[in-house]
Amino acid sequence: MARFAVRRLAGMIAVLFAISVIVFLIFNVIPNSDPAARIAGKNANPALIARVRADLGLDQSLPVQYLTMMKQIFTGQLTSYASDQNVLQHIISGLPVTLSLCVGAALLWMVLAIWFGYLSAVHPGSFTDRSLTVLSLVGISLPVFWLAAILLYYFSFKVQVFPTGSYVPFTEDPLQWLYHLILPWITLAVLYVGFYSRVLRSNMLDVMNEDYVRTARAKGISERQVRLRHVLRNSMIPIVTLFGLDFGAVVGGGTILTETVFNLNGVGLYAGQAIGKLDLPPLMAVTMFGAFFIVLFNTIVDILYAFLDPRIRLGEEAPA
Amino acid sequence: MSPILRVADLRVSFATDEGVVHAVDGVSFDVNPGEVVAIVGESGCGKSVTAQTLIGLTRSPNATISGTATFGGRDLIDLSDDELRTVRGAHIAMVFQDPMTSLNPVYRVGDQIAEMIRAHREVSKREALTRAVELLHSVGIPNPERRARDYPHEFSGGMRQRVMIAMALALEPELLIADEPTTALDVTIQAQILNLLRTLNREKNTSVVLITHDLGVVAELADKVVVMYAGQVVEQASLDELFYQPQHPYTWGLLGSIPRPDEIRPDRLPQIPGQPPSLRNPPTGCRFAARCEYVFADCVQPPPLRSGSGIGHLDRCWLSADAKAGRR
């Protein structure tokens, strides 16, 4: 098991290295113009461009440029020249907001998706199943920005039961924190609830036909236990994979729209503003930050997977 | 001696998109205490459906089930799902065909056996696991303490079938239904599993309903044989009667298609020509008529299951006793 984890972690570092090279190439090398001018921002004077070139070593060879850039990102020296702010500090200050949003939404979407998927699969073709099918298709089809706007319009403006946005730190007032995040959580979770409940439903229907489910019934345990212990448990394995991918992607950039509409001052909003201003250093850092989370959660899921499915552990221990 | 299981006129049909399939059509047989009853027939003759219906595994909105199956004074067909659940596992246990897929891949085998015990007995998890280890030992699994903590994929096919049998015997059921228990196994492993079943049958006096298409398995284990064809019983007799005095042309065909080491080998192994009839729309007369080389005018009428020769030897064929005797 330890060897398995170490190998996964080594793989994670290799993937992150590859991503950093690609990010560097996309931002610095591929566009056919002076990178210093682009990094400096839209209204930069020649003196600032010269400073950027000196800071990032842009007059040197590409490998040196790459190393300088990575050093800047990882030591927290990278600055946004357009706004004259340190990028890493900005990301770190936005992280609690983004994580509050993502973790809450992820809890919400997993609980609802498992519940809805389970209800659908128990009586396929029933009224409940059909209604949930329609609901999840609607949920999958709703664009996040539209849903967010509609929720804001009805619940914050018309009925005024929820605040219009902004973030209250958990440490300041947990109830206000919760109250301010409910609409953003719903907005972010709806797509995934629809998608995951569909996937879980079809997994469960497949697993119900497995021989070992028949064995479980023949044991004389209750139908509920057959479903929970044997069907649901085995149906969750693909869901956990999806969750690792999606949760990483949501933390690493999937919140841009939600944070923007609800004015939550997190990493997503920062990225959104940087895109609007064509401010490259924050974009580079946020891209690396996103890649880091996606790869991190994939690694966690790989390790978790081995606990969920014992056959994977064997595959790893067997000589290659 | 009163039978522990008496199946009478069991009928099971399934509604499908293409029409109603009459999978089991009026099957009756008795199982006495300690007896091994084999149900024999080719694929799709309704033998597995018969077995699974006994413990309610075929119940579904699409299934219509009628008839009676009296077990311990109660009609299994009539029991509610909850009542039937107390019978499953505790009084009637089942061993399935494919041991590779019949165990849940994500739980340790000891836990899977313990789950069965705890479903019916108020015991702690630890006690149930201790019992699981004893059971694994009793079915001949080496190192049972360690093996109980292994997952199904760490066992070979034969070992998994032993685990299934250990699980089935956990609560010392009166009746064990073995649905093609050796079909998915190698021949040498088949013999081991059959020996195990026979030992358990003798030592614990457990009755066994053995579903198989392999007459070799039948000869090895059975006391009584029920031959099924197209959803009906076509012949029922004691093991010796069936092998030495078979009365139905289908049974003749089955026995004739076994290679005999003591006789000169024919050019081709005899086989029964044709296919079994569709169970959506079975023939009104004798269901075997289309494939029978002894077919005659009477065969357009459905033959009854009746005793033509010995006591308790039933067959479903219009041929006279002389004609049947003359064939041999």
Interface residues (C-beta under 8 A of the other chain):
Chain A: E210 D211 Y212 R214 T215 A216 R217 A218 K219 G220 I221 S222 E223 Q225 R229 H230 R233 N234 L308 D309 P310 R311 L314
Chain B: I55 L57 D81 R85 T86 V87 R88 G89 A90 A93 M94 F96 D98 T101 S102 L103 N104 P105 V106 E115 M116 A119 H120 Y151 H153 E154 M164 M167
